[in-house]
Amino acid sequence: MALIDFSRASDRVWHTGLLHKLIQLGAPPCLVRSIKAVLANQQSRVRFEGKTSRHLKFTGGVPQGGVLSPTLFLIFINDISTNLPEGTEISLFADDLALLVQHENLDEAASLLQQGLQCVEDWSLQWKMTLNVEKYEVTHFLVDKRSDLATHRQTPRPKPVIRRIPNILGGCL
């Protein structure tokens, strides 16, 4: 499993790309125009020590706290799984992404996971999103099919056992 985070995800949504995806999804032209107007008119200014800066226009991102912003972000990343290799699962929550691969051979699982990571990287470059490598983690879950344990002269059936979890629990295992 690979855990991936987008850096400042809602601030990096590429407006042109988002509008393109809305059109591809068949959004009504009036909706696309309305969203384009909202995105084009984003601006802000800073007040510091009694002085106010000039208005600065945002050229990317969805409005912070905007009612439509989470939905627009989800529309923007909706196609991230399109080119993932067969056998690779994806799970998304907000701007966090998990790639999951299951295979009986650890080397094959690692190869599939690497291919999946490459697909995510390619997607992020194409759609101008930045991956946060500081939060990137990889975890292996292995099933131990051997068991030397017994109770009442019965050996329990094997269960999935977490054999190695680097970095995810802060080294407490």
Secondary structure as the mmCIF struct_conf table of DSSP 4:
data_model
#
loop_
_struct_conf.conf_type_id
_struct_conf.id
_struct_conf.beg_label_comp_id
_struct_conf.beg_label_asym_id
_struct_conf.beg_label_seq_id
_struct_conf.end_label_comp_id
_struct_conf.end_label_asym_id
_struct_conf.end_label_seq_id
STRN STRN1 ALA A 2 ASP A 5
STRN STRN2 PHE A 6 PHE A 6
TURN_TY1_P TURN_TY1_P1 SER A 7 ARG A 8
HELX_RH_3T_P HELX_RH_3T_P1 ALA A 9 ASP A 11
STRN STRN3 TRP A 14 TRP A 14
HELX_RH_AL_P HELX_RH_AL_P1 HIS A 15 GLN A 24
TURN_TY1_P TURN_TY1_P2 LEU A 25 GLY A 26
HELX_RH_AL_P HELX_RH_AL_P2 PRO A 29 ALA A 40
TURN_TY1_P TURN_TY1_P3 ASN A 41 ASN A 41
STRN STRN4 GLN A 43 SER A 44
STRN STRN5 ARG A 47 PHE A 48
TURN_TY1_P TURN_TY1_P4 GLU A 49 GLY A 50
STRN STRN6 LYS A 51 THR A 52
HELX_LH_PP_P HELX_LH_PP_P1 SER A 53 HIS A 55
STRN STRN7 LEU A 56 LYS A 57
BEND BEND1 THR A 59 THR A 59
STRN STRN8 GLY A 60 GLY A 60
BEND BEND2 GLY A 61 GLY A 61
TURN_TY1_P TURN_TY1_P5 GLN A 64 GLY A 65
BEND BEND3 VAL A 67 LEU A 68
HELX_RH_AL_P HELX_RH_AL_P3 SER A 69 ILE A 77
TURN_TY1_P TURN_TY1_P6 ASN A 78 ASN A 83
HELX_LH_PP_P HELX_LH_PP_P2 LEU A 84 PRO A 85
TURN_TY1_P TURN_TY1_P7 GLU A 86 GLY A 87
STRN STRN9 THR A 88 PHE A 93
TURN_TY1_P TURN_TY1_P8 ALA A 94 ASP A 95
STRN STRN10 ASP A 96 VAL A 101
BEND BEND4 GLU A 104 ASN A 105
HELX_RH_AL_P HELX_RH_AL_P4 LEU A 106 GLN A 126
TURN_TY1_P TURN_TY1_P9 TRP A 127 LYS A 128
STRN STRN11 LEU A 131 LEU A 131
HELX_RH_3T_P HELX_RH_3T_P2 VAL A 133 LYS A 135
STRN STRN12 GLU A 137 VAL A 138
STRN STRN13 HIS A 140 VAL A 143
STRN STRN14 THR A 151 THR A 151
TURN_TY1_P TURN_TY1_P10 HIS A 152 ARG A 153
STRN STRN15 GLN A 154 GLN A 154
HELX_LH_PP_P HELX_LH_PP_P3 THR A 155 PRO A 158
STRN STRN16 PRO A 160 ARG A 164
TURN_TY1_P TURN_TY1_P11 PRO A 166 GLY A 171
#
